[in-house]
């Protein structure tokens, strides 16, 4: 699952930088509860939240939109 990989990447980067969840919440402007839910896999982060976390951690996030419509 792509979300799980994103969670793992954010956690790994945060650990690599020795940044606590509290500090990342402050640096990114994302609520601590939202961050904890995201990292535990229980949250449903918005694109804005993911961008804020990425910016604070020096990560560049990119998204691909696929057209999966069936032809009738």
C-alpha positions, 0 to 999 in steps of 0.5 A, a space after each residue: 500500500 502506498 500510504 504505508 510506504 509514505 508513513 515509513 518514509 516520514 518516520 525514517 526521515 524524522 528519526 534520521 534528523 532526530 526530530 520528535 513528533 512534538 517538534 515536527 508538529 511545531 515545525 510543520 504546523 500540523 497538529 500533534 494528534 494528526 501527526 500521531 494518527 498518521 504515523 500509526 496508520 490510523 489517520 487520513 491525511 490531506 494533501 496539505 498535511 502531507 505537503 507540510 510534513 514533507 516541507 518540514 522534513 526536506 522531502 519532496 512529495 509527488 503524486 500521480 493521478 491515474 485514469 481508471 475509468 472503464 470504457 463502455 
